Amino acid sequence: MHDVKGTQVDAQTRCVHYHSDIDIIALKFHCCGTFYACWSCHEEHAGHKPSRWPREQWNQRAVLCGNCGYEMTIQEYMNTSSCSSCSHRFNERCSLHYPLYFDMESRP
C-alpha cells in the first residue's frame, strides 16, 4: 500500500481534518512527490511550502483512492465523482480545494 503522510491517517487515507466516509483520497504534492491526506496535513508535516501541479502535468498519477489504492491522473480525478477502479464515491466538495493543489490559471 502507499505511504500517506498526515495527522492520524487511517487505512483509507482519512485524517484528523477530513474524515467522513467519502473523504478517501490522498494527493501527491507537486513540490515533494509525497502523498498527504490533505493540504493541512502537508502544512503541518512537510517542512516546506507547497507548489501546485501545473496544467501541463495533469496527466500525472497524483490522486490516490484510499478505498482500493488506485492512482488516477489529476485530469481523471477532476472529471469524476467516484473512483475509476472501485466506484467508491468521493467528496464532491473537494473540488473547492482544487486551487490549493492544482494551478487553475495556467494555460495548457
Phi and psi restraints in degrees (value plus and minus 20) as a CYANA .aco file:
   2 HIS   PHI    -103.5   -63.5
   2 HIS   PSI     128.7   168.7
   3 ASP   PHI    -108.8   -68.8
   3 ASP   PSI      91.8   131.8
   4 VAL   PHI    -131.9   -91.9
   4 VAL   PSI     101.1   141.1
   5 LYS   PHI    -104.7   -64.7
   5 LYS   PSI     135.7   175.7
   6 GLY   PHI     131.1   171.1
   6 GLY   PSI    -190.7  -150.7
   7 THR   PHI    -121.8   -81.8
   7 THR   PSI      98.0   138.0
   8 GLN   PHI      33.8    73.8
   8 GLN   PSI      32.6    72.6
   9 VAL   PHI     -98.8   -58.8
   9 VAL   PSI     108.5   148.5
  10 ASP   PHI    -113.3   -73.3
  10 ASP   PSI    -196.9  -156.9
  11 ALA   PHI     -84.2   -44.2
  11 ALA   PSI     -39.4     0.6
  12 GLN   PHI    -127.7   -87.7
  12 GLN   PSI       2.2    42.2
  13 THR   PHI      51.3    91.3
  13 THR   PSI      -6.7    33.3
  14 ARG   PHI     -94.8   -54.8
  14 ARG   PSI     133.1   173.1
  15 CYS   PHI    -150.9  -110.9
  15 CYS   PSI    -196.9  -156.9
  16 VAL   PHI     -83.7   -43.7
  16 VAL   PSI     -45.9    -5.9
  17 HIS   PHI    -104.1   -64.1
  17 HIS   PSI     -57.4   -17.4
  18 TYR   PHI    -155.6  -115.6
  18 TYR   PSI      93.7   133.7
  19 HIS   PHI    -164.1  -124.1
  19 HIS   PSI       8.3    48.3
  20 SER   PHI    -101.3   -61.3
  20 SER   PSI     152.7   192.7
  21 ASP   PHI     -79.7   -39.7
  21 ASP   PSI     -45.1    -5.1
  22 ILE   PHI    -123.3   -83.3
  22 ILE   PSI     -15.8    24.2
  23 ASP   PHI    -110.7   -70.7
  23 ASP   PSI      51.4    91.4
  24 ILE   PHI    -142.8  -102.8
  24 ILE   PSI       7.9    47.9
  25 ILE   PHI    -136.2   -96.2
  25 ILE   PSI     128.5   168.5
  26 ALA   PHI    -142.0  -102.0
  26 ALA   PSI     130.2   170.2
  27 LEU   PHI    -137.2   -97.2
  27 LEU   PSI     116.9   156.9
  28 LYS   PHI    -102.7   -62.7
  28 LYS   PSI     102.1   142.1
  29 PHE   PHI     -99.8   -59.8
  29 PHE   PSI     116.6   156.6
  30 HIS   PHI     -77.9   -37.9
  30 HIS   PSI     -59.1   -19.1
  31 CYS   PHI     -87.7   -47.7
  31 CYS   PSI     -52.4   -12.4
  32 CYS   PHI    -151.3  -111.3
  32 CYS   PSI     -26.9    13.1
  33 GLY   PHI      48.8    88.8
  33 GLY   PSI       0.8    40.8
  34 THR   PHI    -130.7   -90.7
  34 THR   PSI     118.9   158.9
  35 PHE   PHI     -98.9   -58.9
  35 PHE   PSI     111.5   151.5
  36 TYR   PHI    -145.8  -105.8
  36 TYR   PSI     130.4   170.4
  37 ALA   PHI     -86.2   -46.2
  37 ALA   PSI     -52.5   -12.5
  38 CYS   PHI    -184.6  -144.6
  38 CYS   PSI     154.9   194.9
  39 TRP   PHI     -79.8   -39.8
  39 TRP   PSI     -64.2   -24.2
  40 SER   PHI     -83.8   -43.8
  40 SER   PSI     -58.7   -18.7
  41 CYS   PHI     -82.1   -42.1
  41 CYS   PSI     -60.7   -20.7
  42 HIS   PHI     -81.7   -41.7
  42 HIS   PSI     -65.9   -25.9
  43 GLU   PHI     -78.3   -38.3
  43 GLU   PSI     -59.3   -19.3
  44 GLU   PHI     -97.8   -57.8
  44 GLU   PSI     -48.6    -8.6
  45 HIS   PHI    -139.6   -99.6
  45 HIS   PSI     -42.2    -2.2
  46 ALA   PHI     -93.8   -53.8
  46 ALA   PSI     -56.7   -16.7
  47 GLY   PHI      59.7    99.7
  47 GLY   PSI      -6.4    33.6
  48 HIS   PHI    -171.7  -131.7
  48 HIS   PSI     144.3   184.3
  49 LYS   PHI     -95.3   -55.3
  49 LYS   PSI     123.1   163.1
  50 PRO   PHI     -97.9   -57.9
  50 PRO   PSI     138.6   178.6
  51 SER   PHI    -147.8  -107.8
  51 SER   PSI     133.8   173.8
  52 ARG   PHI    -114.9   -74.9
  52 ARG   PSI     130.3   170.3
  53 TRP   PHI     -89.2   -49.2
  53 TRP   PSI     101.7   141.7
  54 PRO   PHI     -89.9   -49.9
  54 PRO   PSI     129.7   169.7
  55 ARG   PHI     -73.5   -33.5
  55 ARG   PSI     -56.8   -16.8
  56 GLU   PHI     -89.5   -49.5
  56 GLU   PSI     -25.8    14.2
  57 GLN   PHI    -132.5   -92.5
  57 GLN   PSI      -7.1    32.9
  58 TRP   PHI     -89.6   -49.6
  58 TRP   PSI     -20.4    19.6
  59 ASN   PHI    -109.4   -69.4
  59 ASN   PSI     -18.7    21.3
  60 GLN   PHI     -98.7   -58.7
  60 GLN   PSI     123.1   163.1
  61 ARG   PHI     -98.9   -58.9
  61 ARG   PSI      82.1   122.1
  62 ALA   PHI    -155.8  -115.8
  62 ALA   PSI     -11.9    28.1
  63 VAL   PHI    -144.8  -104.8
  63 VAL   PSI     104.3   144.3
  64 LEU   PHI    -128.8   -88.8
  64 LEU   PSI     106.5   146.5
  65 CYS   PHI     -99.2   -59.2
  65 CYS   PSI     100.4   140.4
  66 GLY   PHI     -93.8   -53.8
  66 GLY   PSI     -33.7     6.3
  67 ASN   PHI     -99.7   -59.7
  67 ASN   PSI     -65.7   -25.7
  68 CYS   PHI    -140.6  -100.6
  68 CYS   PSI     -30.9     9.1
  69 GLY   PHI      67.1   107.1
  69 GLY   PSI     -14.2    25.8
  70 TYR   PHI     -90.3   -50.3
  70 TYR   PSI     113.8   153.8
  71 GLU   PHI    -119.9   -79.9
  71 GLU   PSI      99.5   139.5
  72 MET   PHI    -129.3   -89.3
  72 MET   PSI     140.4   180.4
  73 THR   PHI     -92.6   -52.6
  73 THR   PSI     141.2   181.2
  74 ILE   PHI     -80.3   -40.3
  74 ILE   PSI     -65.9   -25.9
  75 GLN   PHI     -81.6   -41.6
  75 GLN   PSI     -63.1   -23.1
  76 GLU   PHI     -79.0   -39.0
  76 GLU   PSI     -65.2   -25.2
  77 TYR   PHI     -81.7   -41.7
  77 TYR   PSI     -62.8   -22.8
  78 MET   PHI     -88.0   -48.0
  78 MET   PSI     -38.9     1.1
  79 ASN   PHI    -120.9   -80.9
  79 ASN   PSI      -5.5    34.5
  80 THR   PHI    -164.5  -124.5
  80 THR   PSI     145.3   185.3
  81 SER   PHI    -138.4   -98.4
  81 SER   PSI     -12.4    27.6
  82 SER   PHI    -171.3  -131.3
  82 SER   PSI     145.6   185.6
  83 CYS   PHI     -87.2   -47.2
  83 CYS   PSI     115.0   155.0
  84 SER   PHI     -87.8   -47.8
  84 SER   PSI     -41.6    -1.6
  85 SER   PHI    -114.6   -74.6
  85 SER   PSI     -71.5   -31.5
  86 CYS   PHI    -129.4   -89.4
  86 CYS   PSI     -26.2    13.8
  87 SER   PHI      49.3    89.3
  87 SER   PSI     -10.0    30.0
  88 HIS   PHI     -84.5   -44.5
  88 HIS   PSI     114.8   154.8
  89 ARG   PHI     -92.1   -52.1
  89 ARG   PSI     123.3   163.3
  90 PHE   PHI    -123.0   -83.0
  90 PHE   PSI     142.1   182.1
  91 ASN   PHI     -93.6   -53.6
  91 ASN   PSI      89.7   129.7
  92 GLU   PHI     -85.8   -45.8
  92 GLU   PSI     -41.1    -1.1
  93 ARG   PHI     -91.2   -51.2
  93 ARG   PSI     -32.7     7.3
  94 CYS   PHI     -79.7   -39.7
  94 CYS   PSI     -45.1    -5.1
  95 SER   PHI     -80.8   -40.8
  95 SER   PSI     -43.2    -3.2
  96 LEU   PHI     -85.5   -45.5
  96 LEU   PSI     -41.9    -1.9
  97 HIS   PHI    -117.0   -77.0
  97 HIS   PSI     -19.1    20.9
  98 TYR   PHI     -68.9   -28.9
  98 TYR   PSI     -64.0   -24.0
  99 PRO   PHI     -82.4   -42.4
  99 PRO   PSI     -38.1     1.9
 100 LEU   PHI     -95.1   -55.1
 100 LEU   PSI     -53.7   -13.7
 101 TYR   PHI    -121.9   -81.9
 101 TYR   PSI     -53.7   -13.7
 102 PHE   PHI    -143.5  -103.5
 102 PHE   PSI     116.7   156.7
 103 ASP   PHI     -94.1   -54.1
 103 ASP   PSI      80.1   120.1
 104 MET   PHI    -100.4   -60.4
 104 MET   PSI     -28.4    11.6
 105 GLU   PHI    -123.5   -83.5
 105 GLU   PSI     -35.3     4.7
 106 SER   PHI     -89.7   -49.7
 106 SER   PSI     134.6   174.6
 107 ARG   PHI    -108.9   -68.9
 107 ARG   PSI     126.9   166.9
